[in-house]
């Protein structure tokens, strides 16, 4: 089981240089978990792609539905105190710290492409490239 950052989910479902890495990660460890926040972050990325006319509303909805299916029954609430504690100790946003807090709570790794998170939490966060190496 691993906590995946929203950016890893985006790479899995939208064309990018890291799509292949996300697919490999899913093959290595298919038990992905995330805080409930991932849904809004994914929707926000899909909204951006729709506004840029890169995908249609129907495509965005299919992608969101596929991601929700992947993470069905694997979404968690994160204690606010833990998130705020991590915020107080780092330059990371509360959004980012939700993913870190979940990984710490579940005693597992957070896979992310976010350099700020990787630098602030090297004991918990691992890069997508390192996770598949």
C-alpha positions as CSV (number, residue, x, y, z in Angstrom):
1,X,0.0,0.0,0.0
2,X,1.2,3.5,-0.9
3,X,-0.2,7.0,-0.6
4,X,-0.3,8.6,-4.0
5,X,-0.2,12.4,-4.5
6,X,-2.8,13.8,-6.9
7,X,0.0,14.5,-9.4
8,X,0.6,10.8,-9.7
9,X,-3.1,10.2,-10.4
10,X,-3.0,12.9,-13.1
11,X,0.0,11.2,-14.7
12,X,-1.8,7.9,-14.8
13,X,-4.8,9.3,-16.6
14,X,-3.6,12.2,-18.7
15,X,-0.8,12.2,-21.3
16,X,2.5,13.3,-20.0
17,X,6.2,12.3,-19.9
18,X,5.5,10.5,-16.6
19,X,2.5,8.5,-17.6
20,X,4.6,5.4,-18.2
21,X,6.1,5.7,-14.7
22,X,2.6,6.0,-13.1
23,X,1.5,2.9,-15.0
24,X,4.6,1.0,-13.8
25,X,3.9,2.1,-10.2
26,X,0.4,0.8,-10.4
27,X,1.8,-2.5,-11.7
28,X,4.3,-2.7,-8.8
29,X,1.8,-1.7,-6.1
30,X,-1.8,-1.5,-7.1
31,X,-3.1,-0.6,-3.6
32,X,-3.1,3.1,-3.9
33,X,-4.7,5.3,-1.1
34,X,-5.2,9.0,-0.7
35,X,-6.9,11.6,1.4
36,X,-10.4,12.6,0.2
37,X,-8.8,15.9,-1.0
38,X,-7.5,14.1,-4.1
39,X,-10.9,14.3,-5.7
40,X,-11.0,18.1,-5.7
41,X,-7.4,18.4,-6.9
42,X,-8.1,16.0,-9.7
43,X,-11.2,17.9,-10.7
44,X,-9.2,21.1,-10.7
45,X,-6.6,19.6,-13.1
46,X,-9.4,18.3,-15.4
47,X,-11.0,21.7,-15.4
48,X,-7.8,23.3,-16.6
49,X,-7.5,20.7,-19.4
50,X,-11.1,21.4,-20.4
51,X,-10.5,25.1,-20.4
52,X,-7.5,24.6,-22.6
53,X,-9.7,22.5,-24.9
54,X,-7.3,19.5,-24.4
55,X,-10.2,17.3,-23.3
56,X,-14.0,17.4,-23.4
57,X,-16.4,17.4,-20.5
58,X,-17.2,13.8,-21.3
59,X,-13.5,12.8,-21.3
60,X,-13.0,14.6,-18.0
61,X,-15.9,12.8,-16.4
62,X,-14.6,9.4,-17.7
63,X,-11.2,10.1,-16.2
64,X,-12.6,11.3,-12.9
65,X,-14.8,8.2,-12.7
66,X,-12.0,5.9,-13.5
67,X,-9.8,7.5,-10.8
68,X,-12.7,7.3,-8.3
69,X,-13.1,3.6,-9.1
70,X,-9.4,3.0,-8.6
71,X,-9.5,4.6,-5.2
72,X,-12.9,3.2,-4.1
73,X,-12.9,2.4,-0.4
74,X,-9.3,3.7,-0.2
75,X,-9.9,7.3,0.7
76,X,-9.2,8.6,4.2
77,X,-9.8,11.5,6.4
78,X,-6.8,13.0,7.9
79,X,-6.6,14.5,11.5
80,X,-6.5,18.3,11.3
81,X,-4.0,18.6,14.1
82,X,-1.5,16.4,12.2
83,X,-1.9,18.3,9.0
84,X,-1.4,21.7,10.8
85,X,1.6,20.3,12.8
86,X,3.3,19.3,9.5
87,X,2.5,22.7,8.0
88,X,4.1,24.4,11.0
89,X,7.3,22.4,10.4
90,X,7.6,22.9,6.6
91,X,7.1,25.3,3.7
92,X,4.4,23.0,2.3
93,X,0.7,23.8,1.9
94,X,-2.0,22.2,4.0
95,X,-3.1,20.4,0.9
96,X,0.3,18.8,0.5
97,X,0.5,18.0,4.2
98,X,-2.7,16.0,4.0
99,X,-0.9,13.5,1.8
100,X,2.1,13.4,4.1
101,X,-0.1,13.0,7.2
102,X,-1.9,10.1,5.7
103,X,1.4,8.4,4.8
104,X,2.7,8.9,8.3
105,X,-0.6,7.7,9.8
106,X,-0.6,4.5,7.7
107,X,3.2,4.1,8.1
108,X,3.8,3.9,4.4
109,X,5.4,6.0,1.7
110,X,3.9,9.0,-0.2
111,X,4.7,8.8,-3.9
112,X,4.8,12.3,-5.4
113,X,6.5,14.4,-8.0
114,X,6.3,17.5,-5.9
115,X,9.8,18.7,-5.2
116,X,8.9,20.8,-2.2
117,X,7.3,17.8,-0.5
118,X,10.2,15.5,-1.4
119,X,12.6,18.0,0.1
120,X,10.6,18.8,3.3
121,X,9.7,15.2,4.1
122,X,12.4,12.9,2.8
123,X,11.6,10.3,5.4
124,X,8.1,9.9,4.1
125,X,8.0,11.1,0.5
126,X,9.6,9.3,-2.4
127,X,9.7,10.4,-6.0
128,X,7.7,8.6,-8.7
129,X,11.0,7.7,-10.4
130,X,12.5,6.3,-7.2
131,X,9.3,4.3,-6.4
132,X,9.6,2.3,-9.7
133,X,13.4,1.9,-9.6
